[in-house]
Amino acid sequence: MNPSTAQARVIVDELVRNTVSHVVLCPGSRNAPLSIALYDAAAAGRLQLHVRIDERGAAFLALGIAARTGRPVAVLCTSGTAAANFHPAVLEADRAGVPLIVLTADRPPELRAAGASQVIDQHQLYGNAIRYFDELAVGERRAGQNSYWRSQICRAWNAAYGEWRCGPVHLNIPFREPLVPDVDDDGEWFESLEGRPDGARWTELPDFGALPSFVVPSARSGLVIACDTGVQAASEWAELHGWPVVSETGGIGLAGATAISSGAWLLGVEEFISRHKPEQVLCIGRPTVFRQVQRVLSDPDVEVLLVRPDSDWPAPAHNVRQVGQWFDEPTKPADPEWLASWQRADKAASTAVAEALSAEPWPSGLRLASELIDAVPEGSLLVVGSSNPTRDVALAGRLRPDVLVHRNRGVAGIDGMVSTAIGAATVHRGHSYALLGDLTFLHDASGLLTGPAEQRPDLTIVVLNDDGGGIFSLLEQGAPEHNASFERVFGTPHGADLGALCAGYRVPHVVAETLTEFRAALKPAPGLRVVEVRVDRTRHRELHARLRTAVSSAVRAV
């Protein structure tokens, strides 16, 4: 057995022993030893192998799987720009706390020094976005290699998952030729390549380290703001202790008697907030979408208690009072009238939004999000893209505690969302949906490319196609005084034929022109498919303004 083959087989075996059950592979030459070892492990039923030809999409596929399972997923590529294309997903995994084990093959030092093909500097390629970096020594026929290789895999797994916060790690692995097993490979090596008995890790490590620290709420009039993490736990705590709870994902995943589905609207009504300013806000996760949330967290009269598992906490006004990894029992009972006033306002706001949307001509982004949330079956997964979709879902004002939601809000980009959705759906039990804007969809259209031997999940991708950057029409750039520059540099119309694109990837596609067609297209069906809804983005700004007025009037009357 040659050294590259021995090293690759040991690495794959130790990954499996460290509970890695999903690996995403991109084809290449320099990573051939690991590719063959992974194929053999998958054929033996030891892991699930996913093969993709686009490294950026592959990394986001791995991220989606890891985010949904909560377990480390490995992703492998060859050297050069292939490794660079992992970078966007590594950044997202870092900020979102998703455990990824990034394996990049490389040329050995003598070839790098000679200016060989496909060579870049892969040392610390991802900067400080990773929890751990190591370049393994080139495999050699000398004693101690097996224990060294296995130990380093354990170190990487521990850094990705077992220490203070989940996140990405990077192992750069140079291989010398030969890169494939010898023709007469008999599996023999001069020392044992066996791991620990009974499938144990080489180094036993805890899944997590020390017991979590806690924040301790102490206000009678408090508010819980749940972001992507811990929505269910936040709902349960809020109901038990009588605090209203709002979420950046609106009512998806939000449960309990104290759930406020119209929170994104209420926090934007200045008259309401001036009368309902919380003494304390218990913020779980990292808020990234709504400016009204940032304003509440920035208020000097509001104490912010932040549940965040690391030192990278959001502090809009640098006034966070406590940071912890979980929340404890409050020291005071909640004021029941405080909760009741939020509930009355929530009912009024939700009714106003529902009435306004029911009278709104089909289609619009908010109406589409509302219909989608109502239509998805119990237990579904909903992956929500950045920009307008994540806002539309939150502003739709629908409570769906029986639906799971995922968003890439670590760095809140539009990168890799098709691949992320496919990855998350692959490991979800039940049907999955994704709501993406057209630019987000086009940005990762290659994520639709799935080879005939690869698993296709039961996933319906809904594309809100407003032919460009509709989000900007809701921002300062969309104000009438900027009309001259808007279309060219913000609106960016593309005129792409999404149906033809999907046909090229052999993915079923339908345009839902009427509400009836849209509802029919959402019925669960096996496999991957795309439902396109074409929307006029020139109406976005007017609709949002009309809804803000309706909500303000309704809440003022309570």
CORMOGI-V30387 format. One record per helix or strand. SS is the DSSP state (helix for helix, strand for strand). FROM is the first residue (numbers start at 1). TO is the last residue. If there is no record, write none. Layout:
# CORMOGI-V30387
[[SS	FROM	TO] [SS	FROM	TO]]
This chain:
# CORMOGI-V30387
[[helix	3	17] [strand	22	25] [helix	32	43] [strand	48	51] [helix	55	69] [strand	73	77] [helix	81	84] [helix	87	96] [strand	100	106] [helix	109	113] [helix	127	129] [strand	132	136] [helix	145	162] [strand	168	174] [helix	197	199] [strand	214	215] [strand	222	226] [helix	231	241] [strand	244	247] [strand	251	252] [strand	259	259] [helix	263	266] [helix	270	275] [strand	280	284] [helix	291	298] [strand	303	307] [strand	320	324] [strand	326	327] [helix	336	358] [helix	365	375] [strand	381	384] [helix	388	395] [strand	399	400] [strand	404	407] [helix	417	426] [strand	432	437] [helix	438	443] [helix	445	448] [strand	459	465] [helix	470	474] [helix	476	478] [helix	480	491] [helix	498	504] [strand	508	511] [helix	515	521] [strand	528	534] [helix	537	556]]
